[in-house]
Each structure stands twice: as structure tokens, then as C-alpha cells.
Amino acid sequence: MKVYKIPEATVMRLSIYSRFLHQLLEDEVNTVASGDIASGVGVSSAQVRKDLAYFGEFGTRGVGYKVEELYGHLMKILGLDQNWNVIIIGAGKLGSALALYKGFEDRGFKVTSILDVDNKRIMKQIGDVTVESLDLLEERVREQGIKIGVVTVPAAAAQDVTDQLVAAGVKAILNFSPRVIKVPNDVILRNVDLSVNLEVLSFNLALQK
């Protein structure tokens, strides 16, 4: 499956569909139509069918989709049929909050290492994980088979930390620092800037005036 040819917006919607299907499973719903999924997540039924069509035919015309079967397909497509160890660089307020967020583990992402350079934070316990020195980065990545890194350090240190993650073998990075960082072509990068999202909200509010 050449996932890189799939629109990013589609991948994001697949994640939302999977959550909705999980809710249906909890409610013991066996089958669901594309229109029901659309209503549940706030898109059109045509969009649901188009998104799913990238990956094959899953439903039966006139019947709909088997919820458990479709959920299993989406989890596999999203790479959530396996567990992923995650390393967080930066044990400040944001890094600590992310480490304690149980929603990650529910979806198969387990924070196994938290590293920092501040001696006041090193050896601090955050949930089940003890904060360690950044000097242990390469060792922890190797030991724990880590492919995903989360950057929550100040902007000035973000690129340097990212370079160290890449050198250690991390192949996917979630960047929370307010700085544009660069990675090699074979490393996946996602930037999460909370202020940008707030600005999108303020833009839309301003249009309503």
C-alpha cells in the first residue's frame, strides 16, 4: 500500500472513522451504512465512500459495512494493529502532560522514555516513566525499538534535538515546538502549533462579524 499517495486529509478522516466505529462496537452495532458514518463524524456519505475506496471495497451495496470488519481494516491501514513505543524529549509542562495522557496508550502508542537536559527534571517520575538524561537518547531508541519521537523543547533547542533523534534512528517526529524544523526526506515530520489552530479559530470568528 503506497500510503504516501493518499491525501493527508483522508488519513485524518480515517482516524476519525475508526473512533466512531469503535463507539459502535461498544454499543454492539453490527452493521453501518456510509450515511450513518457520515452523520456521526460530520462529513458527506460520498466523502466516506471516496476515502474508503482508496483502500478497496469493504461494504455490500444495500447492506452497508460490517462494523467489526471495517474497524479492523482501518486499524491495520492506520498502523494501529501493532503497538508503537514513543520517546518524548522535554519533560516540562507540555511533555509531562503528553506523557500522562492515557488516550495515546488506548490507541497503541506507549511512552517508554522521557529525556531532558535539566538536572532538576532528571530522575523525576512521570507516570510509570522516570525522566532520564538526553545523553541516553541513542541507547533508549535502540533498546526499545523506538520509531516515534515527540519534541516539546523550547524553540531554540528544537532543531538540535530533532537532529539527535534522526541520528539515533527515529523515523517519525511530532514537533510541538513553535519553530519550523527540517528533517531528511526519509523521516516523517508533523508540526503541532497550538497558536496556529487558535488563529484559525479567530479568523473564522472574525468572518462572522
C-alpha positions in Angstrom: 0.0 0.0 0.0 1.6 3.3 -1.1 0.2 5.4 1.7 2.2 8.5 0.6 -0.1 8.9 -2.3 -3.2 9.1 -0.1 -4.3 12.7 0.7 -3.4 13.6 4.3 -6.9 14.8 4.9 -8.2 11.3 4.0 -5.8 9.7 6.6 -7.0 12.1 9.2 -10.6 11.3 8.5 -9.8 7.5 8.6 -8.7 8.1 12.2 -12.0 9.8 13.0 -13.9 7.0 11.3 -12.1 4.4 13.3 -13.0 6.2 16.6 -16.7 6.3 15.5 -16.6 2.6 14.6 -15.1 1.8 18.0 -18.0 3.6 19.6 -20.4 1.5 17.5 -18.7 -1.7 18.6 -19.1 -0.7 22.3 -22.8 -0.2 21.5 -22.9 -3.6 20.0 -23.9 -2.3 16.5 -23.1 -4.9 13.8 -23.6 -3.1 10.5 -23.4 0.6 9.5 -24.1 2.5 6.3 -21.8 5.2 4.9 -24.6 7.7 5.6 -24.5 6.7 9.3 -20.7 7.1 9.5 -21.1 10.5 7.7 -23.7 11.7 10.1 -21.6 10.5 13.1 -18.4 12.3 12.1 -19.8 15.4 10.2 -18.9 14.7 6.6 -20.9 13.6 3.5 -21.6 10.0 2.7 -19.9 10.5 -0.7 -16.7 11.6 1.2 -16.8 8.5 3.4 -17.1 6.2 0.3 -14.4 8.1 -1.5 -12.0 7.8 1.4 -12.6 4.1 1.9 -12.3 3.4 -1.9 -8.6 4.3 -1.8 -8.0 1.0 0.0 -10.5 -1.3 -1.6 -14.1 -2.4 -1.4 -15.3 -3.1 2.2 -19.0 -2.9 2.2 -22.0 -4.5 0.5 -24.3 -2.4 -1.6 -27.7 -2.1 0.1 -26.4 -3.6 3.3 -23.5 -1.4 4.4 -20.4 -2.3 6.3 -19.8 -4.9 9.0 -18.6 -2.7 11.8 -16.0 -5.0 13.3 -14.6 -5.9 9.9 -14.3 -2.3 8.8 -12.8 -1.3 12.1 -10.2 -4.0 11.8 -9.3 -2.8 8.2 -9.0 0.8 9.3 -6.8 -0.1 12.3 -4.5 -2.0 10.0 -4.4 0.8 7.4 -3.5 3.3 10.1 -0.8 1.0 11.5 -2.7 0.6 14.8 -2.8 -3.2 14.6 0.6 -3.0 16.4 2.0 -1.1 19.4 4.4 1.8 19.0 7.0 2.9 21.6 7.3 6.7 21.8 10.1 8.8 23.2 9.4 12.4 24.5 12.2 15.0 24.5 11.4 17.6 27.1 9.9 17.0 30.5 8.4 20.4 31.0 4.7 21.0 31.5 3.7 20.1 27.9 5.9 17.0 27.8 4.7 15.8 31.2 1.0 16.3 30.2 1.5 14.3 27.0 3.3 11.5 28.8 0.3 11.3 31.2 -2.3 11.3 28.5 -4.0 7.9 28.6 -5.5 8.4 25.1 -2.2 7.6 23.4 -1.9 4.2 25.0 -5.5 3.4 24.2 -4.6 3.8 20.5 -1.4 1.7 20.8 1.2 4.5 21.5 3.2 3.9 24.7 5.5 6.5 26.1 8.5 4.4 27.1 11.2 7.2 27.5 11.2 10.8 28.6 14.5 12.7 28.3 15.7 16.1 29.3 18.9 18.1 29.9 17.7 19.9 33.1 19.2 18.2 36.2 16.2 19.3 38.2 13.9 17.2 36.0 16.1 14.2 35.5 15.1 11.3 37.8 11.6 12.9 38.2 8.8 10.3 37.9 6.1 11.0 35.3 3.5 8.3 35.4 5.4 5.0 35.0 8.4 6.6 33.4 11.5 8.1 35.0 12.9 11.2 33.3 16.5 10.5 32.1 19.3 12.5 30.6 19.3 13.3 26.9 22.7 11.6 26.7 20.8 8.3 26.8 18.8 9.0 23.6 20.6 6.7 21.2 20.7 3.9 23.8 17.0 4.1 24.6 15.9 4.3 20.9 17.9 1.1 20.2 16.8 -0.8 23.3 13.2 0.0 23.0 12.9 -0.1 19.2 11.5 3.4 19.1 10.4 4.9 15.8 8.4 7.8 17.0 9.8 10.9 18.8 7.9 13.8 20.3 9.7 17.2 20.6 8.4 19.5 23.4 11.6 21.6 24.0 11.9 25.4 23.6 12.2 26.7 20.1 15.9 27.4 20.3 16.7 23.7 21.0 14.2 22.1 18.7 16.4 21.7 15.6 19.3 20.3 17.6 17.0 17.8 19.4 15.4 16.8 16.1 18.9 16.2 14.6 19.7 13.9 17.5 16.5 12.0 17.2 17.2 11.4 13.5 20.8 10.4 14.1 19.5 7.9 16.7 17.3 6.2 14.1 13.9 7.7 14.9 11.8 7.8 11.7 8.8 9.9 12.7 8.7 13.1 14.7 5.9 15.1 16.2 7.1 18.6 16.8 5.3 20.8 19.4 7.9 23.5 19.5 7.0 26.8 17.8 9.7 26.6 15.3 10.0 25.2 11.7 12.4 22.3 11.7 14.0 20.3 9.0 14.3 16.6 8.6 15.7 14.3 5.9 13.3 13.0 3.2 13.1 9.6 4.8 11.8 11.0 8.1 8.1 11.8 8.7 7.5 15.2 10.4 4.3 16.5 11.8 4.2 20.0 13.4 1.6 20.8 16.1 1.4 24.6 16.7 -1.5 25.3 19.1 -1.3 29.0 18.4 -1.8 28.4 14.7 -5.0 26.5 15.5 -6.2 29.3 17.7 -5.5 31.8 14.9 -7.7 29.7 12.6 -10.5 29.9 15.1 -10.0 33.7 15.5 -10.0 34.1 11.7 -13.3 32.3 11.4 -14.8 34.3 14.3 -13.7 37.5 12.6 -15.6 36.5 9.4 -18.8 36.2 11.4 -18.7 39.9 12.5 
